[in-house]
Amino acid sequence: MTESEDFDVVAYINNSFPTEQSLAGLGDVISSLENEIQTIDKGIREFVRDQTGKPDHDGVTVLARAQASIEALVAKVLDMRGRAEQSELAVRDMTRDIRQLDTAKKNLTDAIKTLNHLSMLVTGVETLNTLVHKRQYGDTANMLQGVVHIVEHFDNYNSIPQISELSHKVLFFILISNTDTFRISDQCHR
């Protein structure tokens, strides 16, 4: 009767003691309730013993499993953190390497341009030499403009003997071209 969910204490007392005379059986009702409480307590104790006696429900085992799970989780977090740090270092290394490669690419590009200009300068000086010897001053004047433009690229390299020598040859051709051109112009005007 006291086990139902909708148990009403007042209704139970009124049913058990409908009159003042029925209060004489109060001791029996109290003994009955005490027995029921003892039975319920005994059932609870047996249930707790049954649950703690099972390997899956042992409090120590459950606690140990929880601690092991926490330790495993902490280990995974630390591992992930270590991997993230390693990845960050790898990215820094790659970035540094990329910068070095960019610098090397720029230097290589500049070197190729310089070598190309040098090749054009050497070829231009040889061609000027041929044109001056053949006294082809019109072609020499046209060629000389391009070679002078190329020589300007080597202004910072005049300390290199070969570059200095080529620059002096170009100056020499300029002087010869001007001298011979003036002579020819003079002869044409007489």
Order of alpha helices (4+ residues) and beta strands (2+ residues): alpha-alpha-alpha-alpha-alpha
